[in-house]
Structure formats: C-alpha cells, structure tokens
Amino acid sequence: MAGDFEDLVERVCDHYLAQFWELADQESKRCSNGTAELKIGLNGQSNFYKNRYCVDYATNDGKIAVVEFVVEKFLMFDPVTFDCGRATLLVDHLRWGDVVIEHDLPDVPADAIEEWFERWFDPDDAAMRQTEIIHALVLRPGQISLDMGTAPPESLYDMLVLLEHAGARTLRITADSAEPDPEG
C-alpha cells in the first residue's frame, strides 16, 4: 500500500475510534452493567457473514439492551486514486463504520474471506481480545460491506490485498452514507 493511502486510512480510523470510545465511555456512565463490543450470533436469515455481528455496546440494567453508536463526524476529502498491487484503487469516501469496497471479481475466494474473518472478527475468541475487531461483514456480488469497528488499519489493507490477489483490477472504497465533518 502507498504511504499516502496508509496515512489517509490511519487518520480516518483514528478520527472514528476517538468518537467511538467517547460514546462508549458516555454509555458506561449511564448504566451499571454494560460492555462495549459484544459479539452475537443471529438466528434465522441474515445478510451478515456467518450470521455474526458485534454490537457497539450492550447494557443489562435489569433488561438487556443493545446500543449502536451513531458516529456523526467523519473526514471528507477529494476522491483519490492509488495503486494496489496490480489493481487501481479509487477512494471517494472512507467512513470506518461504513466501508463499502466495490470490486470487479465474479466471486470472492471463500477460503480467503473465511481466513480474513477468523482473524479480524475472531468469532471463537481464539485471540482472546475484545477490541481491535470488525463489527460486521456483508458479501454482495461485486461489493463487500464492512463495519470496521475497532479493527486496526491493517485489517482493511489485508482485505484489499486479498481482493487484489484474487484477481481484482478495479477497486473502489466508498460508503453507503457520506456527510462531511465541518470540523475536519
């Protein structure tokens, strides 16, 4: 990955995580029993990979409640293009909790996606870590949607390399929603 791309990703990630942990701290002060980043398995049909999802915050003050944080401020920048191995990467929006990667592959390699998910979601808690995990992965034809949660920038780089190694030549990072942070 190019140094400018890494700088952009780290800045966006840091900006998001500062807000995420501030919201987690505020929520912890509102309840007597709660935790940030609780992994859950969903019953029935779900778009989430393996029906697994990580909620931002869960409370249990006599009644279990799930809290999904709304991080309202994120960085805006002009669209920029980078080389990603043999692929060209266009980044027009990058919102850590709402990363959409569009690709030109007919299918993503299931074994590589599984390995990536095991590492960055860690569904069985093999790494025994509560932070530095993605919160969601959704696969659609030509598109991967991610809630990067508290995962480090390396997780995004790994996904892009996975796609490039699978033969992707055109990649685009965008978001389902994009509003500027006037404070930058």
Backbone bond lengths (Angstrom), bond angles and torsions (degrees), N, CA, C in turn:
res aa  C-N    CA-C-N  psi(-1)  N-CA   C-N-CA  omega(-1)  CA-C   N-CA-C  phi
1 M - - - 1.449 - - 1.532 109.32 -
2 A 1.287 115.61 144.62 1.466 121.21 -179.47 1.522 110.35 -73.61
3 G 1.319 115.78 146.89 1.462 121.62 -179.29 1.517 113.40 -55.85
4 D 1.352 118.09 -40.26 1.464 120.88 179.18 1.523 111.14 -64.17
5 F 1.329 116.50 -38.81 1.462 120.03 177.97 1.522 110.19 -65.38
6 E 1.315 116.73 -45.34 1.464 120.33 178.84 1.517 111.20 -60.79
7 D 1.323 117.36 -40.49 1.464 120.63 177.59 1.527 111.10 -61.26
8 L 1.335 116.65 -43.77 1.462 121.22 178.93 1.526 110.74 -61.94
9 V 1.326 116.88 -48.03 1.463 121.26 -178.28 1.528 110.56 -62.07
10 E 1.308 117.56 -45.11 1.471 120.36 -179.92 1.523 111.28 -63.05
11 R 1.311 117.02 -39.82 1.471 120.29 179.41 1.532 110.59 -65.09
12 V 1.318 117.20 -44.62 1.465 121.45 179.84 1.525 110.23 -64.83
13 C 1.321 116.73 -45.16 1.465 121.46 179.77 1.531 110.42 -60.99
14 D 1.315 117.03 -49.51 1.468 120.94 -179.48 1.529 111.50 -60.04
15 H 1.322 116.77 -41.77 1.470 122.07 -179.87 1.531 110.34 -62.04
16 Y 1.326 115.92 -43.54 1.467 121.39 179.23 1.527 111.16 -67.10
17 L 1.327 116.33 -48.22 1.470 119.66 -175.74 1.525 112.59 -64.68
18 A 1.313 118.04 -34.03 1.466 120.12 176.85 1.528 109.76 -59.99
19 Q 1.332 116.58 -42.44 1.465 120.72 178.30 1.528 111.36 -70.39
20 F 1.327 116.52 -41.26 1.466 120.88 -179.27 1.526 110.20 -58.71
21 W 1.330 116.99 -50.57 1.467 119.62 -176.90 1.526 111.84 -70.02
22 E 1.313 117.81 -28.72 1.467 120.21 173.84 1.529 110.11 -65.62
23 L 1.333 117.09 -43.55 1.461 120.71 177.26 1.529 111.17 -65.20
24 A 1.326 117.88 -38.83 1.466 121.08 177.37 1.520 110.68 -63.33
25 D 1.321 116.51 -40.75 1.466 120.54 178.18 1.527 110.72 -64.28
26 Q 1.327 116.81 -43.15 1.468 120.27 178.19 1.533 110.70 -62.01
27 E 1.322 116.39 -42.34 1.467 120.23 -179.17 1.528 110.57 -66.04
28 S 1.332 117.25 -39.22 1.469 120.11 -179.41 1.520 111.72 -64.23
29 K 1.323 117.43 -27.39 1.468 121.70 178.24 1.528 111.84 -78.73
30 R 1.346 116.83 -18.13 1.463 121.08 -179.35 1.523 113.19 -89.01
31 C 1.328 116.99 -14.29 1.461 118.86 -176.16 1.528 109.80 -132.00
32 S 1.336 115.36 160.36 1.461 118.51 179.06 1.523 112.07 -92.31
33 N 1.325 117.30 -26.14 1.467 121.99 178.52 1.514 108.85 -131.17
34 G 1.316 116.44 116.39 1.454 119.21 179.06 1.518 111.13 -166.68
35 T 1.321 114.94 166.52 1.451 120.45 178.61 1.517 110.09 -151.79
36 A 1.304 115.03 145.15 1.461 120.44 172.48 1.524 108.04 -84.47
37 E 1.311 115.38 150.17 1.464 123.09 172.98 1.528 114.04 56.37
38 L 1.308 115.15 73.98 1.461 121.48 176.89 1.526 108.62 -104.92
39 K 1.333 116.76 118.56 1.464 121.83 179.29 1.526 109.24 -79.65
40 I 1.335 114.80 135.40 1.462 119.59 179.07 1.522 110.08 -132.36
41 G 1.315 115.77 153.25 1.452 123.03 171.33 1.518 107.62 -104.83
42 L 1.303 116.63 130.72 1.455 121.15 -177.67 1.524 110.32 -93.88
43 N 1.317 116.93 140.95 1.458 122.16 175.51 1.520 109.09 -86.08
44 G 1.298 117.28 152.64 1.460 121.27 175.51 1.522 113.25 75.34
45 Q 1.328 114.41 -161.73 1.459 121.77 -178.64 1.523 111.46 -72.62
46 S 1.310 115.39 139.82 1.453 121.31 179.12 1.521 108.63 -156.51
47 N 1.324 116.58 148.88 1.460 121.01 174.12 1.524 111.58 -82.00
48 F 1.329 116.92 -15.51 1.459 120.33 -177.88 1.527 110.57 -68.80
49 Y 1.308 115.58 138.49 1.455 121.48 179.87 1.526 109.58 -56.20
50 K 1.330 115.70 125.42 1.461 123.55 -179.42 1.532 112.85 56.46
51 N 1.336 116.81 22.15 1.467 122.75 -179.77 1.528 111.97 57.88
52 R 1.313 116.94 29.69 1.467 121.48 -178.77 1.516 109.05 -110.24
53 Y 1.323 114.28 141.84 1.457 121.87 -177.09 1.519 107.73 -151.38
54 C 1.296 116.65 149.79 1.459 120.95 175.61 1.523 108.12 -117.75
55 V 1.333 116.33 117.99 1.462 120.03 178.96 1.527 108.75 -77.91
56 D 1.318 115.52 150.44 1.461 119.85 -179.04 1.531 111.16 -65.16
57 Y 1.338 115.64 -44.52 1.465 119.25 -177.41 1.525 108.38 -153.34
58 A 1.312 117.02 141.16 1.467 121.98 176.16 1.525 108.09 -128.95
59 T 1.331 115.35 138.24 1.464 121.01 178.37 1.521 109.51 -119.34
60 N 1.324 114.84 157.20 1.457 120.71 175.48 1.523 107.72 -146.53
61 D 1.307 114.89 75.83 1.463 121.21 175.36 1.530 108.15 -103.06
62 G 1.335 115.49 60.10 1.455 121.04 -176.80 1.511 111.92 92.49
63 K 1.316 117.27 -22.75 1.455 122.88 178.35 1.530 107.08 -145.12
64 I 1.321 116.66 131.33 1.458 120.40 -179.59 1.520 109.59 -74.30
65 A 1.317 115.41 131.97 1.466 121.25 178.15 1.524 108.78 -137.52
66 V 1.312 114.77 143.46 1.460 121.91 177.27 1.519 107.96 -106.06
67 V 1.329 115.33 134.82 1.459 121.26 179.15 1.526 107.89 -119.79
68 E 1.318 115.89 121.08 1.460 121.04 173.89 1.522 107.38 -103.67
69 F 1.307 115.94 122.64 1.454 120.86 -177.35 1.526 110.32 -74.22
70 V 1.316 114.48 143.35 1.452 120.95 172.93 1.525 106.32 -108.62
71 V 1.322 114.52 102.38 1.461 120.32 178.06 1.521 106.09 -87.38
72 E 1.320 115.00 108.58 1.462 120.04 -170.16 1.520 114.36 -89.94
73 K 1.310 117.27 -20.27 1.462 119.60 -177.25 1.523 109.86 -107.09
74 F 1.296 115.29 127.73 1.449 119.26 173.34 1.515 109.34 -149.11
75 L 1.283 115.26 162.63 1.451 121.73 -171.39 1.525 112.08 -81.43
76 M 1.295 115.30 139.36 1.461 121.55 175.17 1.528 107.91 -112.38
77 F 1.310 115.12 150.36 1.458 121.07 -179.86 1.522 107.41 -156.69
78 D 1.310 116.06 162.64 1.455 120.25 176.02 1.525 109.17 -70.55
79 P 1.334 117.88 146.82 1.458 119.63 176.91 1.532 110.87 -54.34
80 V 1.309 115.12 143.10 1.461 120.60 -176.72 1.529 108.85 -141.52
81 T 1.322 115.68 147.25 1.457 121.64 -178.66 1.522 109.77 -114.77
82 F 1.329 115.61 139.96 1.459 122.50 179.31 1.520 109.14 -131.78
83 D 1.327 116.12 158.30 1.458 121.46 169.46 1.517 107.45 -86.72
84 C 1.319 115.64 136.56 1.466 122.20 177.97 1.523 106.17 -130.60
85 G 1.324 116.49 81.65 1.457 120.19 -173.28 1.511 109.07 63.64
86 R 1.324 116.70 -123.14 1.463 121.59 178.41 1.521 111.87 -89.09
87 A 1.303 117.55 1.61 1.467 121.51 -178.77 1.529 110.36 -103.21
88 T 1.311 114.48 156.89 1.459 122.06 171.53 1.519 107.18 -103.85
89 L 1.322 115.65 130.61 1.467 122.00 -177.32 1.520 109.54 -114.79
90 L 1.323 116.51 118.44 1.455 122.92 173.51 1.523 107.42 -100.86
91 V 1.317 116.86 128.08 1.466 121.55 176.35 1.520 106.82 -117.71
92 D 1.341 116.14 111.11 1.464 117.73 178.27 1.525 112.80 -110.19
93 H 1.324 117.28 -21.55 1.464 123.04 171.88 1.517 106.89 -147.51
94 L 1.298 116.43 141.36 1.461 120.12 175.38 1.511 107.57 -141.07
95 R 1.304 114.53 106.67 1.465 122.90 -179.97 1.524 106.65 -123.25
96 W 1.329 118.25 113.24 1.455 122.97 -168.24 1.528 113.70 -55.40
97 G 1.301 117.71 -34.28 1.463 120.63 179.82 1.521 112.95 -87.91
98 D 1.321 117.55 2.08 1.470 122.14 -174.84 1.534 108.68 -152.48
99 V 1.320 116.25 67.86 1.465 121.14 -179.08 1.522 108.59 -97.11
100 V 1.309 116.14 125.02 1.455 121.94 174.90 1.526 106.97 -117.59
101 I 1.334 115.55 121.58 1.458 121.07 177.12 1.517 107.69 -108.91
102 E 1.318 116.48 114.79 1.459 121.44 174.60 1.520 107.38 -92.89
103 H 1.336 116.36 140.26 1.463 120.89 -177.73 1.524 109.89 -141.69
104 D 1.326 115.56 165.50 1.458 120.92 -177.70 1.527 113.28 -105.12
105 L 1.317 117.66 23.75 1.461 121.68 178.94 1.526 110.73 -86.94
106 P 1.336 118.03 143.65 1.464 118.74 174.65 1.533 111.17 -67.92
107 D 1.318 115.74 -35.51 1.463 122.18 176.97 1.525 108.21 -149.19
108 V 1.314 116.16 150.29 1.465 119.22 173.04 1.526 107.40 -91.14
109 P 1.330 117.40 145.73 1.471 119.31 -178.26 1.529 111.21 -67.52
110 A 1.330 115.63 117.75 1.470 121.39 -174.64 1.523 112.26 -58.98
111 D 1.332 117.50 -41.36 1.464 119.48 -178.16 1.526 111.87 -66.32
112 A 1.319 116.98 -38.27 1.468 120.53 179.16 1.533 110.72 -69.57
113 I 1.324 117.20 -39.95 1.474 120.71 177.00 1.523 109.49 -63.17
114 E 1.329 116.80 -43.28 1.464 121.01 179.20 1.528 110.80 -59.30
115 E 1.314 116.35 -46.04 1.467 120.74 179.79 1.530 111.04 -63.27
116 W 1.336 116.77 -42.36 1.462 121.22 178.23 1.530 109.99 -61.94
117 F 1.334 116.88 -45.67 1.467 121.84 -179.38 1.528 110.86 -63.26
118 E 1.315 117.04 -42.51 1.472 120.58 178.31 1.522 110.81 -59.18
119 R 1.316 116.12 -39.50 1.461 119.39 -178.81 1.526 112.21 -73.73
120 W 1.328 117.47 -46.39 1.464 119.76 -169.38 1.523 114.84 -96.57
121 F 1.320 118.92 -18.29 1.465 120.46 171.17 1.525 109.63 -101.21
122 D 1.316 115.47 -34.74 1.459 122.09 178.00 1.539 110.53 55.11
123 P 1.354 116.90 61.66 1.465 120.50 -173.31 1.522 114.95 -59.21
124 D 1.312 117.44 -28.15 1.464 120.34 -179.51 1.524 112.40 -98.09
125 D 1.317 115.97 8.49 1.473 121.96 -178.43 1.524 112.03 53.98
126 A 1.321 115.52 37.48 1.465 120.34 -179.69 1.530 111.54 -62.22
127 A 1.327 116.17 -34.42 1.464 119.75 -179.73 1.531 111.95 -84.16
128 M 1.335 115.36 -6.29 1.468 121.82 179.31 1.525 111.48 52.09
129 R 1.326 115.07 46.55 1.463 119.71 176.86 1.521 108.35 -121.90
130 Q 1.294 115.66 145.07 1.460 119.24 178.75 1.519 110.55 -101.01
131 T 1.313 117.45 -23.38 1.457 119.79 -179.64 1.524 109.02 -113.33
132 E 1.313 114.14 -179.53 1.465 122.49 -177.84 1.529 111.60 61.75
133 I 1.350 114.73 45.02 1.460 121.48 179.13 1.524 109.76 -129.77
134 I 1.333 115.05 152.91 1.461 118.99 171.62 1.518 107.68 -75.67
135 H 1.321 115.87 160.14 1.456 119.64 179.19 1.523 112.89 -104.26
136 A 1.338 117.00 -23.05 1.463 118.59 -179.34 1.520 110.80 -162.50
137 L 1.326 113.97 149.63 1.463 123.23 174.65 1.525 107.43 -138.05
138 V 1.335 115.79 126.62 1.462 121.88 176.79 1.526 107.24 -129.46
139 L 1.332 115.69 126.40 1.463 121.31 178.62 1.523 109.50 -103.45
140 R 1.327 115.27 129.44 1.463 122.01 174.45 1.525 107.00 -132.58
141 P 1.325 118.34 158.83 1.466 118.89 177.21 1.538 110.47 -56.14
142 G 1.314 116.04 123.13 1.451 121.78 177.89 1.520 115.18 74.08
143 Q 1.325 117.18 9.62 1.469 118.97 -173.84 1.533 111.45 -155.12
144 I 1.313 114.54 140.64 1.464 121.76 172.78 1.520 107.01 -124.59
145 S 1.323 116.24 125.70 1.465 121.12 177.83 1.516 108.66 -108.41
146 L 1.317 115.15 134.72 1.458 121.34 -176.90 1.515 111.03 -134.22
147 D 1.318 115.48 138.18 1.459 121.53 161.05 1.519 102.33 -102.06
148 M 1.324 116.78 107.27 1.461 121.16 -173.21 1.520 112.53 -71.68
149 G 1.338 117.55 -10.68 1.461 120.16 176.54 1.514 111.74 52.62
150 T 1.320 116.09 -127.50 1.465 120.85 -179.54 1.531 111.43 -106.38
151 A 1.336 116.21 14.95 1.463 120.48 179.32 1.528 109.99 -64.19
152 P 1.317 117.17 147.68 1.464 120.73 178.95 1.527 111.42 -76.56
153 P 1.327 117.15 165.05 1.464 121.15 178.41 1.530 113.51 -52.35
154 E 1.310 117.87 -31.88 1.458 122.04 -179.72 1.535 111.69 -54.42
155 S 1.320 117.29 -32.35 1.467 120.83 -179.36 1.530 110.65 -64.35
156 L 1.318 117.30 -40.11 1.466 120.86 178.05 1.522 110.04 -69.78
157 Y 1.333 117.30 -43.24 1.466 120.01 177.65 1.526 110.14 -57.92
158 D 1.327 116.45 -43.80 1.468 120.70 -179.74 1.526 111.44 -59.84
159 M 1.331 117.66 -40.41 1.461 120.95 179.67 1.529 110.43 -65.70
160 L 1.315 116.95 -42.68 1.463 120.09 179.92 1.522 111.31 -65.01
161 V 1.316 117.07 -41.07 1.465 120.94 177.46 1.531 109.80 -64.62
162 L 1.317 117.36 -40.68 1.462 121.89 176.88 1.528 109.99 -56.12
163 L 1.325 116.92 -47.40 1.464 121.07 -178.79 1.526 111.54 -67.19
164 E 1.322 116.61 -40.87 1.471 120.39 178.84 1.525 110.36 -65.01
165 H 1.311 117.85 -42.94 1.469 121.38 177.98 1.528 112.06 -64.70
166 A 1.329 116.70 -27.93 1.469 121.00 178.34 1.528 111.85 -78.40
167 G 1.338 116.47 -6.21 1.459 120.50 176.67 1.514 115.75 111.71
168 A 1.317 118.61 3.06 1.463 120.14 178.02 1.528 109.51 -62.98
169 R 1.314 116.12 137.22 1.462 120.90 177.14 1.522 111.72 -118.12
170 T 1.336 115.90 -16.49 1.455 121.41 177.87 1.523 107.88 -129.51
171 L 1.323 115.99 120.20 1.466 122.70 178.45 1.519 108.54 -127.13
172 R 1.305 115.45 145.34 1.469 120.63 176.11 1.514 108.03 -139.08
173 I 1.327 115.71 130.96 1.461 121.03 172.89 1.516 107.32 -105.45
174 T 1.327 114.35 126.74 1.447 121.32 178.32 1.524 107.66 -144.79
175 A 1.308 117.12 -165.60 1.462 121.66 179.00 1.524 108.31 -141.17
176 D 1.327 115.77 154.71 1.460 119.36 175.35 1.520 110.82 -67.16
177 S 1.326 116.06 -30.73 1.462 120.92 178.68 1.523 108.55 -134.92
178 A 1.308 116.19 147.10 1.465 119.40 -179.11 1.520 110.89 -149.26
179 E 1.302 116.10 113.05 1.456 123.98 175.30 1.518 107.72 -129.27
180 P 1.311 118.12 138.97 1.475 119.35 -176.89 1.511 113.49 -75.03
181 D 1.319 114.54 154.73 1.464 122.52 170.44 1.518 105.41 -97.44
182 P 1.338 117.89 107.36 1.457 118.79 -177.27 1.524 112.70 -62.33
183 E 1.337 117.41 -19.60 1.449 120.01 179.64 1.520 112.33 -84.07
184 G 1.386 116.49 -13.95 1.465 122.37 177.39 1.457 112.41 60.78
